[in-house]
């Protein structure tokens, strides 16, 4: 209703901006005109409803040539599609590269938020990604979707890929991914993956609890059920379905760091006035993605709150899927890699690494950990730090445990050598997932440590 009420004002602002910016209008060449156009654009962008973006990965650079990339849906269910980024190259050449199943988090944003993650993997991997669907667009007839169904979906996708794949689970998806692999290995399922990579996963939220963890424990599952769950309104396809609205998740992230988001929009105004088109376009591209949110089913959201953040069921050995206890100690084949950021304010340092203790049957040579100093939550799966430091280590790790691929000779996975400092320049994504104070000067040079 709020978006609908502001729609006429947005339409007027957009028309006035077009009028003021028209080069035939003498006002467009004056300071007053530039200020007016900038104000109209900031208002319109701050009040619009953002739709799901596309991956927009038409090509990838392999060696010295650009290779065409096409998206194809290879598995489809009501709440998720499995998208394969098919590279236009000979089948034998594609088959020589390891396959990676990127499990996107279902935490309010669409899978397209991992566009940069996919882009960095594409040159040397066959990449698949879970494209979770907006719950408000899934009809009630499709049934419920909770943590049990999430794990079922992961198992089905791995079965479809016949186990010839490396799982890369980001953030929230780490818990159900670990559960799925644990159950598959316990069953002796040949479709179990070759390796499991988890970045910023809340495996044991008792370790280094963050603001997010504290709020969940303090409020309890019942409070969330009573205060943040609502029904999808007509005329959406999922009308009547109980959901946790994406705009509430987004509001939670932004309100805890509102000053920096406000500063980012003030910067956009300044860039528009001064004609800094590159910086303004960076802002638009980032916020077009960041402000596009999806609803989650109430049962999945509450299952996750209760199991992961309130009861700590997985590290306590109490997590059950379809009535079966999940025991990561049954994992014996799939190698394990965990990735953490020193400044991660969503998943505290040590929470993801806790998986190493739970996977007690894995030999030490199948366990790797990378800790990145100066990197926040967003930086461990996206951005310049991910591309230059983390993605190469993932590629190396994958090839260590892929029988078809040649080993990449690069720096040790568990080295402690410092890398280059952060690339300078305007970076709106620095406020994506961080609750750092406004006077935080940003990331510092990072180190990877085992």
C-alpha positions as CSV (number, residue, x, y, z in Angstrom):
1,X,0.0,0.0,0.0
2,X,2.9,2.3,0.7
3,X,4.4,1.7,-2.7
4,X,1.0,2.1,-4.4
5,X,0.4,5.4,-2.5
6,X,3.7,6.9,-3.7
7,X,3.3,5.7,-7.3
8,X,1.8,9.0,-8.6
9,X,4.6,11.0,-6.9
10,X,7.2,8.7,-8.5
11,X,5.6,9.2,-11.9
12,X,5.7,13.0,-11.6
13,X,9.3,12.9,-10.3
14,X,10.4,10.7,-13.3
15,X,8.7,13.0,-15.8
16,X,10.2,16.1,-14.3
17,X,13.6,14.6,-14.3
18,X,13.3,13.7,-18.0
19,X,12.2,17.3,-18.7
20,X,15.0,18.9,-16.7
21,X,17.7,16.6,-18.1
22,X,16.6,17.2,-21.7
23,X,19.6,18.8,-23.5
24,X,17.2,21.0,-25.4
25,X,16.2,22.5,-22.1
26,X,18.5,25.4,-21.2
27,X,18.0,24.6,-17.5
28,X,19.8,21.3,-17.9
29,X,23.1,23.1,-18.4
30,X,22.8,25.0,-15.1
31,X,23.6,24.1,-11.5
32,X,19.9,24.5,-10.5
33,X,18.9,22.1,-13.3
34,X,21.5,19.4,-12.3
35,X,20.4,19.7,-8.6
36,X,16.8,19.3,-9.5
37,X,17.4,16.3,-11.8
38,X,19.5,14.6,-9.1
39,X,16.8,15.2,-6.5
40,X,14.1,13.8,-8.7
41,X,16.2,10.6,-9.4
42,X,17.1,10.0,-5.8
43,X,13.4,10.3,-4.7
44,X,12.2,8.0,-7.5
45,X,14.9,5.4,-6.7
46,X,14.3,5.6,-3.0
47,X,10.6,4.8,-3.3
48,X,10.3,2.3,-6.1
49,X,9.7,-1.4,-5.8
50,X,12.7,-3.2,-7.3
51,X,12.2,-6.3,-9.4
52,X,14.4,-9.4,-9.7
53,X,17.5,-8.7,-11.8
54,X,18.9,-10.9,-14.5
55,X,22.3,-12.6,-14.2
56,X,23.4,-10.8,-17.4
57,X,26.4,-13.1,-17.9
58,X,26.4,-13.3,-21.7
59,X,30.1,-14.1,-22.0
60,X,33.1,-15.3,-20.0
61,X,36.8,-14.8,-20.7
62,X,38.7,-18.0,-21.2
63,X,42.3,-17.6,-22.1
64,X,42.4,-14.9,-24.7
65,X,38.9,-15.2,-26.1
66,X,35.4,-14.4,-25.0
67,X,33.1,-17.4,-24.9
68,X,29.3,-17.1,-25.1
69,X,27.3,-18.2,-22.0
70,X,23.7,-19.3,-22.1
71,X,21.4,-20.0,-19.1
72,X,19.5,-23.3,-19.2
73,X,17.2,-24.7,-16.6
74,X,18.2,-28.3,-15.9
75,X,15.9,-29.0,-12.9
76,X,12.7,-27.3,-11.9
77,X,10.5,-27.4,-8.8
78,X,7.9,-25.0,-7.5
79,X,10.3,-23.3,-5.1
80,X,13.5,-23.5,-7.0
81,X,15.1,-23.9,-10.4
82,X,18.6,-25.2,-11.1
83,X,20.2,-23.0,-13.6
84,X,23.3,-24.1,-15.6
85,X,25.5,-21.5,-17.2
86,X,26.4,-23.4,-20.4
87,X,29.6,-22.2,-22.0
88,X,29.7,-22.3,-25.8
89,X,32.7,-24.6,-26.2
90,X,33.3,-28.2,-27.2
91,X,31.7,-30.8,-24.9
92,X,35.0,-32.5,-24.3
93,X,36.5,-29.2,-23.1
94,X,33.6,-28.4,-20.8
95,X,33.8,-31.9,-19.4
96,X,37.4,-31.4,-18.4
97,X,36.4,-28.6,-16.0
98,X,35.0,-29.4,-12.5
99,X,31.3,-28.9,-11.9
100,X,30.3,-26.6,-9.1
101,X,26.8,-26.4,-7.6
102,X,26.5,-22.9,-6.1
103,X,23.7,-23.0,-3.4
104,X,22.5,-19.5,-3.0
105,X,21.2,-18.4,0.4
106,X,17.4,-18.1,0.8
107,X,17.6,-15.0,3.0
108,X,15.6,-12.3,1.3
109,X,17.7,-11.7,-1.8
110,X,17.5,-13.4,-5.1
111,X,20.2,-15.7,-6.4
112,X,21.3,-12.9,-8.8
113,X,23.1,-11.3,-5.8
114,X,25.8,-14.0,-6.4
115,X,26.4,-12.8,-10.0
116,X,30.0,-11.9,-9.1
117,X,30.5,-15.3,-7.5
118,X,29.4,-17.0,-10.7
119,X,31.4,-14.7,-12.9
120,X,34.6,-15.5,-11.1
121,X,34.0,-19.3,-11.4
122,X,32.9,-19.4,-15.0
123,X,36.2,-19.4,-16.8
124,X,37.4,-22.7,-15.4
125,X,34.2,-24.4,-14.0
126,X,30.9,-25.7,-15.1
127,X,28.6,-23.7,-12.9
128,X,25.1,-24.5,-11.6
129,X,23.1,-22.2,-9.2
130,X,20.0,-22.6,-7.2
131,X,17.5,-20.0,-8.3
132,X,15.1,-19.8,-5.4
133,X,11.7,-18.6,-6.3
134,X,9.8,-15.7,-4.6
135,X,7.3,-17.4,-2.2
136,X,4.7,-14.7,-3.0
137,X,4.6,-16.1,-6.5
138,X,4.2,-19.8,-5.6
139,X,0.6,-20.9,-5.4
140,X,-0.7,-22.5,-2.2
141,X,-1.3,-25.7,-4.1
142,X,2.4,-26.2,-4.3
143,X,2.4,-27.1,-0.6
144,X,4.7,-26.2,2.3
145,X,8.4,-25.4,2.1
146,X,10.4,-25.8,5.3
147,X,13.9,-26.9,6.2
148,X,13.0,-30.5,5.5
149,X,11.9,-29.6,1.9
150,X,15.0,-27.5,1.5
151,X,17.3,-30.5,2.3
152,X,15.2,-32.7,0.0
153,X,15.7,-30.2,-2.8
154,X,19.5,-30.2,-2.3
155,X,19.5,-34.0,-2.3
156,X,17.4,-34.1,-5.5
157,X,19.7,-31.7,-7.3
158,X,22.8,-33.7,-6.3
159,X,21.2,-36.8,-7.6
160,X,20.4,-35.1,-10.9
161,X,24.1,-34.2,-11.1
162,X,25.1,-37.8,-10.2
163,X,27.4,-36.7,-7.5
164,X,30.0,-35.4,-10.0
165,X,30.0,-32.0,-8.5
166,X,31.5,-29.8,-5.8
167,X,29.0,-28.0,-3.6
168,X,29.6,-24.3,-2.8
169,X,27.1,-23.2,-0.1
170,X,27.0,-19.5,0.8
171,X,25.8,-18.1,4.2
172,X,22.4,-19.6,5.3
173,X,22.6,-22.4,2.8
174,X,25.6,-24.0,4.6
175,X,23.4,-25.6,7.2
176,X,21.0,-27.5,4.9
177,X,23.9,-28.3,2.5
178,X,25.9,-29.9,5.4
179,X,22.7,-31.7,6.5
180,X,22.0,-33.1,3.0
181,X,25.6,-34.3,2.5
182,X,25.6,-35.9,6.0
183,X,22.5,-37.9,5.2
184,X,23.7,-38.9,1.8
185,X,27.0,-40.2,3.1
186,X,25.2,-42.0,5.9
187,X,23.0,-43.7,3.2
188,X,26.0,-44.5,1.1
189,X,24.4,-42.5,-1.7
190,X,26.7,-42.5,-4.8
191,X,25.4,-39.0,-5.7
192,X,27.1,-37.4,-2.6
193,X,29.3,-34.6,-3.8
194,X,33.1,-34.7,-4.2
195,X,33.6,-31.8,-1.8
196,X,31.7,-29.2,0.2
197,X,32.7,-25.6,0.4
198,X,31.0,-23.3,2.9
199,X,31.4,-19.5,3.0
200,X,30.2,-17.6,6.1
201,X,27.8,-20.4,7.1
202,X,26.1,-20.2,10.6
203,X,27.1,-23.8,11.6
204,X,27.4,-23.0,15.3
205,X,26.0,-19.6,16.2
206,X,27.1,-20.0,19.9
207,X,30.6,-19.0,18.7
208,X,31.3,-15.3,18.4
209,X,27.6,-14.4,18.4
210,X,26.7,-11.3,16.3
211,X,23.8,-8.9,16.6
212,X,21.8,-11.2,14.4
213,X,22.4,-14.1,16.7
214,X,21.7,-12.1,19.8
215,X,18.3,-10.9,18.5
216,X,17.2,-14.4,17.6
217,X,18.1,-15.8,21.0
218,X,16.6,-12.8,22.9
219,X,13.3,-12.8,21.0
220,X,12.8,-16.6,20.5
221,X,10.9,-18.4,17.7
222,X,7.5,-17.5,19.0
223,X,8.1,-13.8,18.9
224,X,9.1,-14.0,15.2
225,X,6.0,-16.1,14.4
226,X,3.8,-13.5,16.0
227,X,5.5,-10.3,14.7
228,X,7.0,-10.8,11.3
229,X,4.9,-13.4,9.6
230,X,2.0,-12.3,7.3
231,X,-0.1,-13.6,4.4
232,X,0.6,-12.8,0.8
233,X,-2.2,-10.4,-0.5
234,X,-4.2,-10.7,-3.6
235,X,-3.5,-10.5,-6.6
236,X,-0.1,-12.3,-6.2
237,X,-0.1,-15.9,-7.3
238,X,0.8,-17.0,-3.8
239,X,-2.1,-15.2,-2.2
240,X,-2.9,-16.6,1.2
241,X,0.5,-18.2,1.7
242,X,2.1,-17.3,5.0
243,X,5.5,-15.7,4.5
244,X,8.3,-13.6,6.0
245,X,8.3,-10.6,3.7
246,X,11.5,-9.7,2.0
247,X,11.1,-6.0,2.7
248,X,11.2,-6.8,6.4
249,X,14.5,-8.6,6.0
250,X,15.9,-5.7,4.0
251,X,14.6,-3.2,6.5
252,X,16.4,-5.1,9.2
253,X,19.7,-5.0,7.4
254,X,19.4,-1.4,6.4
255,X,18.1,0.0,9.7
256,X,21.1,-1.4,11.6
257,X,23.4,0.6,9.2
258,X,21.1,3.3,8.1
259,X,23.6,6.1,8.3
260,X,25.9,4.5,5.7
261,X,23.0,3.8,3.4
262,X,21.9,7.4,3.7
263,X,25.5,8.5,3.0
264,X,25.5,6.3,-0.1
265,X,22.4,8.0,-1.5
266,X,23.8,11.4,-0.6
267,X,26.9,10.4,-2.6
268,X,24.6,9.5,-5.5
269,X,23.1,13.0,-5.4
270,X,26.6,14.5,-5.4
271,X,27.8,12.3,-8.3
272,X,24.7,13.2,-10.4
273,X,25.3,16.9,-9.8
274,X,29.0,16.8,-10.6
275,X,28.5,14.6,-13.6
276,X,30.4,11.6,-12.2
277,X,28.6,9.1,-14.3
278,X,30.8,6.1,-13.5
279,X,30.2,6.4,-9.7
280,X,26.5,7.0,-10.2
281,X,26.2,3.9,-12.4
282,X,28.0,1.8,-9.7
283,X,25.4,3.0,-7.2
284,X,22.5,2.2,-9.5
285,X,23.8,-1.3,-10.4
286,X,24.4,-2.2,-6.8
287,X,21.1,-0.9,-5.3
288,X,19.1,-2.3,-8.2
289,X,20.2,-5.7,-7.0
290,X,20.4,-5.1,-3.3
291,X,16.9,-3.6,-3.0
292,X,15.3,-6.4,-5.0
293,X,14.0,-8.8,-2.3
294,X,11.9,-12.0,-2.2
295,X,9.5,-13.4,0.4
296,X,10.3,-16.6,2.2
297,X,7.8,-19.2,3.3
298,X,6.9,-18.9,7.0
299,X,7.8,-22.5,7.7
300,X,11.3,-22.3,6.3
301,X,12.0,-19.0,8.0
302,X,10.8,-20.2,11.4
303,X,12.5,-23.6,11.1
304,X,15.8,-21.8,10.4
305,X,15.3,-19.4,13.3
306,X,14.4,-22.2,15.7
307,X,17.0,-24.9,14.6
308,X,20.0,-22.7,13.7
309,X,19.8,-19.6,15.9
310,X,17.7,-20.5,19.0
311,X,18.3,-24.2,19.7
312,X,21.7,-24.6,17.9
313,X,20.5,-28.1,16.9
314,X,23.2,-29.0,14.5
315,X,26.3,-28.6,16.7
316,X,24.4,-30.1,19.6
317,X,23.6,-33.2,17.6
318,X,19.9,-32.6,17.8
319,X,19.0,-31.5,14.3
320,X,16.6,-33.8,12.5
321,X,15.4,-33.9,8.9
322,X,12.3,-35.9,8.2
323,X,12.7,-37.4,11.7
324,X,16.3,-38.5,11.0
325,X,19.1,-37.2,13.1
326,X,21.8,-35.3,11.2
327,X,25.3,-36.4,12.0
328,X,28.1,-34.7,10.0
329,X,30.5,-37.3,11.5
330,X,29.1,-39.7,8.9
331,X,30.9,-37.7,6.2
332,X,33.9,-39.6,5.0
333,X,34.4,-38.9,1.3
334,X,33.5,-35.3,0.6
335,X,36.4,-33.0,1.3
336,X,35.6,-29.9,3.4
337,X,36.6,-26.2,2.9
338,X,35.3,-23.3,5.1
339,X,35.8,-19.6,4.4
340,X,35.4,-16.8,6.9
341,X,35.8,-13.1,7.0
342,X,37.4,-11.3,10.0
343,X,34.8,-8.5,9.8
344,X,31.8,-10.6,9.2
345,X,29.0,-9.1,11.3
346,X,26.4,-11.6,10.1
347,X,28.2,-14.9,10.7
348,X,30.7,-14.5,13.5
349,X,34.3,-15.7,13.2
350,X,34.5,-19.3,14.0
351,X,30.9,-20.2,13.4
352,X,31.6,-21.7,9.9
353,X,34.9,-23.3,10.9
354,X,33.0,-25.3,13.6
355,X,32.0,-27.7,10.8
356,X,35.6,-29.1,11.0
357,X,34.9,-30.5,14.5
358,X,31.5,-31.8,13.5
359,X,33.0,-33.7,10.5
360,X,35.1,-35.8,12.8
361,X,35.5,-38.8,10.5
362,X,37.2,-36.7,7.7
363,X,41.0,-37.0,7.7
364,X,43.0,-33.8,8.2
365,X,44.2,-33.8,4.6
366,X,40.6,-33.4,3.5
367,X,39.9,-30.3,5.6
368,X,40.9,-26.7,4.7
369,X,40.0,-23.4,6.2
370,X,40.6,-19.9,4.8
371,X,40.3,-16.9,7.1
372,X,40.4,-13.5,5.4
373,X,41.4,-10.5,7.5
374,X,39.6,-7.3,6.9
375,X,36.8,-8.9,4.9
376,X,33.1,-8.6,5.8
377,X,30.2,-10.9,5.0
378,X,29.6,-9.7,1.5
379,X,33.3,-9.8,0.6
380,X,33.8,-13.5,1.2
381,X,31.6,-14.4,-1.9
382,X,31.7,-11.2,-4.0
383,X,33.8,-8.2,-4.9
384,X,37.5,-7.6,-5.6
385,X,38.8,-9.6,-2.6
386,X,36.7,-12.6,-3.5
387,X,38.0,-12.5,-7.1
388,X,41.7,-12.0,-6.3
389,X,42.1,-14.1,-3.2
390,X,39.2,-16.4,-2.4
391,X,38.1,-17.7,-5.9
392,X,41.6,-18.9,-6.8
393,X,41.8,-20.9,-3.6
394,X,38.4,-22.4,-4.3
395,X,39.6,-23.4,-7.8
396,X,42.7,-25.0,-6.3
397,X,40.7,-26.8,-3.6
398,X,38.2,-28.2,-6.1
399,X,41.0,-29.5,-8.3
400,X,42.6,-31.2,-5.4
401,X,39.6,-33.5,-5.1
402,X,38.4,-33.7,-8.7
403,X,39.6,-36.9,-10.5
404,X,39.4,-35.3,-14.0
405,X,41.0,-31.9,-13.5
406,X,44.6,-30.9,-13.5
407,X,45.9,-29.4,-10.3
408,X,46.4,-25.6,-10.4
409,X,49.8,-24.6,-9.0
410,X,49.2,-21.5,-6.9
411,X,49.7,-20.3,-3.4
412,X,48.9,-22.8,-0.6
413,X,45.3,-22.9,0.5
414,X,46.3,-22.3,4.1
415,X,49.0,-19.7,3.6
416,X,49.4,-16.6,5.8
417,X,51.0,-14.4,3.2
418,X,49.5,-10.8,2.9
419,X,47.9,-9.7,-0.3
420,X,47.4,-6.3,-1.9
421,X,45.3,-3.7,-0.1
422,X,41.7,-2.9,-1.1
423,X,41.2,-1.3,-4.5
424,X,40.3,2.3,-4.0
425,X,37.3,4.2,-5.4
426,X,33.6,4.5,-4.8
427,X,32.1,1.1,-3.7
428,X,28.5,1.2,-2.6
429,X,28.6,-2.5,-1.8
430,X,30.7,-1.8,1.3
431,X,27.4,-1.2,3.1
432,X,25.7,-4.4,1.8
433,X,26.0,-6.7,4.8
434,X,27.8,-5.0,7.6
435,X,26.8,-3.4,10.9
436,X,30.1,-1.6,11.3
437,X,29.9,2.0,12.7
438,X,29.7,4.9,10.3
439,X,33.3,6.0,11.1
440,X,34.7,2.6,10.0
441,X,37.2,3.3,7.3
442,X,36.6,0.1,5.5
443,X,38.5,-3.1,4.9
444,X,42.2,-3.4,5.6
445,X,44.7,-5.6,3.8
446,X,43.6,-9.2,4.3
447,X,45.5,-12.4,5.1
448,X,44.4,-16.0,4.4
449,X,45.2,-18.3,7.3
450,X,44.7,-22.0,8.1
